[in-house]
Amino acid sequence: MDKAQHKTFLITGVSSGLGKAFAGAALAAGHTVIGTVRQADAAAAFQAMSDQAHPLVLDVTDFDAIPAEIARAEREIGPIDVLVNNAGYGHEGILEESSLDELRQQFDTNVFGAVAMIKAVLPGMRQRRAGRIINVTSMGGFITMPGIAYYCGSKFALEGISEALSKEVRHLGIYVTALAPGQFRTDWAGRSMQRSPRRISDYDEVMDPIRATRQAKSGKQPGSPAKAAQAVLELVASAEPPTRLFLGEDALHLVADKMKSMQSEMAAWEDVSRSTNFD
């Protein structure tokens, strides 16, 4: 790989799942990868992957530590060309049964952590007039399902932030993409999922089948993390990356269905929508 093609990636959450796949593919393609992990043993495992693998023990919710840690990594390893905000987790629970603390924790990781990482790399990217930011959202950042209201809320927020940010920085040579996967074969619905206890029987009819189905499908999802990783490399190589990229046939179908439903609902209520202007 020549110097012009070589990139330094910063990928959060590389110890498992999509983050591990993203890092592995970037390393295999000859890139340098700084990968965040939360434990020392995970750092050692990541470093063993390649001479170009540089672990960074950092929790993305430790907001005060992020600027200094990223600045140190850039001094020691080099300017960050590509940020992949992958770190995150799923929360499953009926809204009425889920605490506000669980909501705060979900947003701290999935939203505030991602924004803190973006703010840490933007000054350098802006100075160099070049950079790629890929925020891993979800099809749940556009469609919704009962039982994951907090998760969908966090991913909707990151989708909106990504889209607005892309309009702020594109003229500076910085491209932002919201990467929205469907169901991929990771631990998202298994050990990585945080579940609120059930206690209100009125929700049994809605929630019990969903929880059982999600647990049964864990480890059998249709999406391949390795193929998702190749899509990330294609994004990075593109001269005109999209603002949003859905991954997986399930995501495409569910998003298309929602768009049709939205158009139908907008048409049905168009007269009311138009009735609110001053005469």
C-alpha positions in Angstrom: 0.0 0.0 0.0 1.4 3.4 -1.0 1.6 6.3 1.4 -1.3 8.1 -0.1 -3.6 5.1 0.3 -2.5 4.2 3.9 -4.8 5.5 6.6 -4.7 5.6 10.4 -8.0 4.4 11.8 -9.4 5.1 15.3 -12.1 2.5 16.0 -13.9 2.3 19.3 -14.9 -1.0 20.8 -12.6 -3.4 19.0 -12.7 -6.3 21.5 -15.7 -8.0 19.9 -18.5 -7.8 17.3 -18.5 -5.4 14.5 -15.6 -3.3 16.0 -13.3 -6.3 16.0 -14.3 -7.1 12.4 -13.7 -3.5 11.3 -10.3 -3.5 12.9 -9.3 -6.8 11.4 -10.3 -5.8 7.9 -8.4 -2.5 8.1 -5.3 -4.2 9.4 -5.5 -6.8 6.7 -5.7 -4.1 4.1 -2.4 -2.6 5.4 -3.8 0.3 7.5 -2.8 1.3 11.0 -5.6 0.9 13.7 -5.8 2.5 17.1 -8.5 0.5 18.8 -10.2 1.4 22.1 -10.8 -1.4 24.7 -11.8 -1.2 28.3 -9.6 -3.9 29.8 -5.9 -4.7 29.8 -6.4 -8.3 28.6 -8.4 -7.0 25.6 -5.6 -4.6 24.9 -3.1 -7.4 24.8 -5.3 -9.5 22.5 -5.8 -6.6 20.1 -2.1 -5.7 20.0 -1.3 -9.3 19.1 -3.3 -9.0 15.9 -0.7 -7.0 14.1 2.3 -4.7 14.4 0.0 -1.9 13.2 -2.6 -2.6 16.0 -2.4 0.0 18.8 -4.7 -0.6 21.7 -6.0 2.3 23.7 -7.5 1.5 27.1 -10.3 4.0 27.2 -14.0 4.0 28.2 -15.9 6.2 25.8 -18.0 7.4 28.7 -14.9 8.8 30.4 -15.5 12.1 28.7 -12.8 14.1 30.5 -10.1 11.6 29.6 -10.8 11.5 25.9 -9.2 14.7 24.6 -5.8 14.0 26.2 -5.8 10.3 25.3 -6.6 11.0 21.6 -4.0 13.8 21.5 -1.4 11.4 22.9 -2.3 8.7 20.4 -1.9 11.1 17.5 1.5 12.3 18.8 2.8 8.7 19.2 1.1 7.0 16.2 0.1 9.7 13.8 -2.8 11.8 12.7 -6.2 10.1 12.6 -7.6 9.9 9.1 -10.7 7.8 9.9 -12.8 7.7 13.1 -15.2 4.8 13.4 -17.5 5.3 16.4 -18.5 1.7 16.9 -18.7 1.3 20.7 -22.2 0.9 22.0 -24.7 -1.6 23.4 -28.3 -2.4 23.3 -30.9 -1.9 26.0 -34.0 -4.0 26.0 -37.0 -3.1 28.1 -40.5 -1.7 28.1 -40.2 2.1 28.6 -42.4 2.2 31.7 -40.3 -0.6 33.3 -37.0 1.0 32.5 -35.2 3.5 34.8 -34.0 6.9 33.9 -30.5 5.8 34.9 -30.7 3.1 32.2 -31.6 5.8 29.7 -28.7 8.0 30.8 -26.2 5.1 30.5 -27.5 4.2 27.1 -27.1 7.8 25.8 -23.7 8.2 27.6 -22.3 5.3 25.6 -24.2 5.5 22.3 -24.4 9.2 21.9 -22.3 11.3 24.2 -19.3 9.0 23.9 -19.5 9.2 20.1 -19.7 13.0 20.2 -16.8 13.2 22.6 -14.7 11.2 20.2 -15.7 13.3 17.2 -14.8 16.5 19.1 -11.4 15.1 19.9 -10.5 14.3 16.3 -12.2 17.2 14.5 -9.5 19.9 15.1 -6.8 17.8 13.4 -9.1 16.8 10.5 -10.2 20.4 10.1 -6.6 21.6 10.0 -5.6 19.0 7.4 -8.8 19.6 5.5 -9.4 15.8 5.3 -11.0 13.1 7.3 -13.7 10.5 7.5 -16.1 10.0 10.4 -18.2 6.8 10.4 -20.8 6.6 13.1 -22.3 3.2 13.6 -26.0 3.7 14.2 -28.6 1.0 13.4 -31.6 0.4 11.4 -33.1 1.1 14.8 -32.1 4.7 14.2 -34.7 5.0 11.5 -37.3 2.3 12.3 -38.5 1.3 15.8 -39.6 -1.8 17.5 -41.3 -2.2 20.9 -39.1 -3.1 23.8 -36.0 -1.1 22.6 -37.2 2.5 23.0 -34.0 3.7 24.8 -31.8 2.0 22.2 -33.8 3.4 19.3 -33.8 6.9 20.9 -30.0 6.8 21.2 -29.5 5.7 17.6 -32.1 8.3 16.3 -30.0 10.9 18.1 -26.8 9.8 16.6 -28.3 9.6 13.1 -29.5 13.3 13.5 -26.1 14.4 14.8 -24.3 12.6 12.0 -26.5 14.2 9.3 -26.2 17.7 10.7 -22.5 17.4 11.3 -22.0 16.2 7.7 -23.4 19.5 6.5 -21.1 21.5 8.8 -17.8 19.9 7.8 -18.1 18.7 4.2 -16.7 21.9 2.8 -13.6 21.3 5.0 -13.0 17.9 3.3 -14.4 15.9 6.1 -17.1 13.3 5.3 -19.5 11.9 7.8 -21.5 8.7 7.3 -24.1 7.1 9.5 -23.6 3.4 9.1 -26.9 1.7 9.9 -26.7 -2.1 10.2 -29.6 -4.5 10.4 -29.2 -7.8 12.2 -25.6 -9.0 12.3 -24.1 -12.1 13.9 -22.6 -10.4 16.9 -23.2 -10.5 20.7 -25.5 -7.5 20.5 -28.6 -9.5 21.4 -26.7 -11.9 23.7 -24.2 -11.0 26.5 -23.9 -7.4 25.3 -27.6 -6.7 25.7 -28.7 -5.0 29.0 -32.3 -6.1 29.9 -34.6 -4.4 32.3 -36.6 -6.9 34.5 -40.2 -7.5 33.6 -42.8 -6.5 36.2 -46.0 -5.1 34.6 -48.2 -7.8 33.2 -50.1 -5.5 30.9 -47.1 -5.6 28.6 -46.7 -9.4 28.5 -48.5 -9.7 25.2 -46.2 -7.3 23.5 -42.9 -8.0 25.2 -42.7 -11.7 26.0 -42.7 -12.9 22.4 -40.2 -10.3 21.3 -37.8 -11.1 24.1 -38.0 -14.8 23.4 -37.6 -14.4 19.6 -34.6 -12.1 20.0 -32.8 -14.5 22.4 -33.5 -17.4 20.1 -32.1 -15.6 17.1 -28.9 -14.5 18.9 -26.0 -15.9 17.0 -28.1 -16.8 14.0 -28.5 -13.3 12.5 -28.2 -13.0 8.7 -25.6 -10.3 8.6 -21.9 -11.1 8.3 -19.5 -8.8 10.3 -16.7 -9.6 7.9 -18.8 -8.3 4.9 -19.8 -5.3 7.0 -16.1 -4.6 7.5 -15.5 -4.7 3.7 -18.3 -2.1 3.3 -16.5 0.2 5.7 -13.3 -0.1 3.7 -15.3 0.7 0.6 -16.7 3.8 2.3 -13.3 5.0 3.3 -12.0 4.5 -0.3 -14.9 6.4 -1.9 -14.4 9.9 -3.1 -18.1 10.7 -2.4 -19.3 8.5 0.5 -23.0 8.6 1.4 -24.4 10.5 4.4 -26.2 7.3 5.4 -25.6 3.6 4.5 -27.9 0.8 5.5 -26.3 -2.6 5.8 -28.4 -5.8 5.3 -31.4 -6.8 3.3 -33.5 -6.7 6.5 -32.6 -3.1 7.0 -33.4 -2.1 3.5 -36.8 -3.8 3.6 -37.9 -2.5 7.0 -36.7 1.1 6.1 -38.6 1.0 2.8 -41.7 -0.2 4.5 -41.5 2.6 7.0 -41.0 5.2 4.3 -44.1 3.9 2.5 -46.1 4.1 5.8 -44.8 7.6 6.4 -45.9 8.8 2.9 -49.3 7.3 3.4 -49.8 8.9 6.8 -48.5 12.3 5.5 -51.0 12.1 2.6 -53.9 11.2 5.0 -53.2 14.1 7.3 -52.0 16.6 4.6 -54.9 19.0 5.0 -54.3 19.2 8.8 -50.6 19.8 8.2 -51.3 22.6 5.8 -54.0 24.2 7.9 -51.6 25.6 10.5 -50.2 28.6 8.5 -51.4 32.1 9.0 -54.1 32.9 6.5 
